[in-house]
């Protein structure tokens, strides 16, 4: 059993912290900007609540974070009452936020200077993956630090991989989001076409999902898309945040991402439709709006 802290109890972090406690058997102290959420977590799972990231991290072997954006991550690590102020030598900070590779490298350098480890460890699998403890975790950092942290990370994961030095986990997550953007747009167009052609969507998906067109998105999202239900899953606002990180990195390294850039603008259209919190599969709703189907 390790002494751990978890900073950020949002849609993902709430469940990830629970798996650290219940599946991993670790001692968990939680911090959340909205204290009521942390109090709720402790009432459900036990453990302890801290009033600041620094207080949560003090004495911990492993400190996890899953917050919103680069600036949020910087605040809970290097800001006033940030976790880095109290972390001890030999501890490891594991960042599950989807953030930039740049901030991962900066935090790795800051951690090294202070004598503890850092792993950038963004996740994929959505809320369902977090609930079920079946996330894919893409890590960047040193091999020894990763080997030390991996058994604890596995409390909420089905797959954990070291992709390279600090920042490599975030870069891999960018690849993940690039691929998802194109897949969801393709699936949306396919379902839209099937409907307009008078085909039975469920029957079509039942056949093509067994061939080369099959994907996680097709298997897990086609029913809700066909029903026009988007009040679940990974929100459009967060996908746009991720794609902005992707496109900024692409500008830096000279990568051409024409489809990703286009889909990002499609998600902007959905925001303008009021779908900020809709699931990313709502790209279909945009197509239907354009076609006058709703």
N, C-alpha and C positions, 0 to 999 in steps of 0.2 A: 504494500500500500504506500502510495506517495502522497505527500502534502501538495495539493494543487490549488490554483485559483483560476476562476473563469470570469473574464471581463466582457460584458455585453450579452444580455439575455434577450435577444431579438428572436425572430422566427426560427433561426437556425441554432443560435447559441443556447437557448433555453433547453432544448432537447440534448444537445451535445454535452452540456454540463451534467445533465441528468444521467447520461450514459457513463460519464467518468465516475459518478458516485455509485450508481446502481449496478452497472455491468463490470466496470473496472475495479470497484471496491475502494476507490481512493477517497481521501479526505478532501472535501471541496469547500472553498470559500468563494462566494460570488459577489460581484459588484455590477450594478446596473445604474445608468444615469437616472432612471426613474426608480426610486427606491422601492416603491410598492411592488414592482415586478420581482425584485430580488427577495422581498419578504414573502411573496407568493411562492417562489421557487423553494425557499427554505421550508415553508409550511408543507409543501408537497414531498420534498426529498430529504429534508434534514440538512446537515452541514451548517454553514455559518454565512452571515452577510457582513460585508465591510462597507464603510461609508465613502471610501476613496479607492482608486486603483492601487495607490501606494500601500494602503492598509491591507488590501486583499493579497498583494504580492509578498508582503513581508514574511520571511521564513518559508516560503513555498519552494518546492523542488521544481515544479513546472507551473508556468503561468500562461494561460490561454487567453486569446482575445478574438472576438468576432464582432466587429463594429461596422460602421457604414462606409466611410470614405477615408482617404489619406489623412485629412485634417483631424478626423475623429481618432484615428490610430495614433497620430503624433501626440494628440492631447492626452490620451490614456497611458502613453509610454513616457514621453519626454516633457509633457506639460506640468503645470503645478499639480502636485500630489499624484504624479505619474508613477507607473509601476517600476520603471527603471531606477527610481531613486532608492528603492528599498530591496531590490532583488540581490540575493547573496551570490558569492562566487560559486561557480559550479552549477547554478540553477539554469533552466532553459526557458526562454520565452517563445511560445508557439503561436504564430499569428494566422488565424483562419479567415481573416478578412480578405475579400478580393480587393486588392489595392495595386498600386504601381510597383514595378520592379525597382524603381528609383528609391522609394521609401523603404523597401525591404533591404536594399544595400546600405542605406544610411543607418537603419536600426541595427543591422548586423554589425556595422562598424562601432556603433555606440555600445552595443552589448559586449563586444570583444574588448573594448577599452575598459569596461567595468568588470571584466572577468567572468562573464556568464555567456551562455550560448543563445543563439537565435535561429529559428526556423521559420521561413515563410511557407505557409501551408494552407493555401486556399482550397476550397472543397467544391465538389460537384455532386449532384444528386437531389438537390432541392429539399423542400420541407419534408417530403416523404422519406428521403434518405436520412435526414436528421432524426426524424421520429423513430425510424427503424434501426438506427445505428449502422447504416449501410452506405456511408458516404465514400466517395473517392477523394483521396487527399494527395495533392501534388506538392512536393516539398522541395525547398531550396535551402542549402546550408552545408556545413561540414559533415563528413561521413561519421565521425565519432559522435558528434552531437545528435545526428539523426538516429543512429543506432541506440543511443541512450533514451531518446524520446519516443521512438517508434512504438514500444509496447503500450505506452500510455495513450498515444494517439489512436491505437487500434481499438480502444474502448468504444469509439463511435464510427468506426470505418470498416468497409469491406475490402478496400484496397488502399495501400499507402506506398508511395514510391518516391525515392530521392531522384530528382531530375537534374541536379547539378548544384553549383554554388549559390549563395544568397541571391535572390531574385529569380531563380530558375523556376520555382513553384509558381510565381505570379506570371511568368512568361508562358508557362504551360497552360495555366488557366485562361490566358488570352487566346491560345490556340483552341481551347475547348469552346470558348464563346464565339469565336469566328465560325467554327464548324456548326454550332447550334443555330446561329443566325441564318445561315444558308439552308439548313435542314428544315427549320420551322417555316420559312418562307416557301420552300418547295412543297412541303406538306399542305400548307394553306392553299397554294395554287392548285394542287392535285385534288383536294376535297372540293374546292370551289368549282373546278372543272367538272368533277363527277356529278355534283348537284345540278349544274346547268345542263349537263348532258342527259339528265334523267336517270342516272344510275343509282343503285342502292349503295350508299357510302359504306355501310357496315360490310356488305358483301364484297365490295371492291377491296377494302382494306384487309379483309380476311384472306384474300388471295394474294395480293401484292406484298403484304407484310412477310410472307414466307419466302420471298425472293430477294433480289438484290436491292429493292427499294426499302426494305425493312429497316427500322431504327427504333431507338428508345422513345423518341418523340411520337412516332407513329403508333407504337404499342400503347403508350400511356396517355396520349392526348387526343386521339382521333374521336373518341366518343364524346368528350366534352366539347370539342370543336364543332362536331356535327350538331350538337344540341345548343350551341351558342352560349355555353357556360364558361365564364372566365374568372369567376370570383375565387380563385385558388392559385396555388403554385407561385412561380417566380415573377415578381411584379415588373411591369414594363419600365417603371422608373429606375429600378435597379439594373435591368438589362442595358438601358441607355447609359447609365453610369459606367458599367463595365465596358461597353463598346467605345465610349469616349477614351477610356484608358487604352484600349486596343489601338484605336486610330492614332492617338498621340504617340504611342510606341512605334507604330508603323511609320509615322512621319520621321521619327528619329532614326530608325534603321533602314529606311528606304524601301519598305515593302509596299507593293501595290495590293490594295484590298478593295476592289470596286464593288463586289457584292456586299461585303460587310458595311461599307459606307452607305450603300443604297438602303439596306435593311435598317440601318440606324435611322435614316430619314423616314422610313415607313413607321418605325416606332414613335418618332416625333409626331407623325400624323395621328397615331392612336392616342397619344397624350392630348392632342388638340381635340380629340373626340371625347375626352373625359376619362380615358381608360388608363390613367396613371397606375392604378393598382391592379389592373387586369393581368392575368397570366400572359406570358410571352406568346402563347399560341393564339392570342387575339389578332395576330396578323390576318387571320381569316376574316374577322369582322371588318377590317379596313377594305378588303377586296369586295366584300358584300355591300359595303356602303358605296363604293365606287360604281358597282354594277346596279345599284338601286334595289338590292335585295333586302335591305334593312339597315 
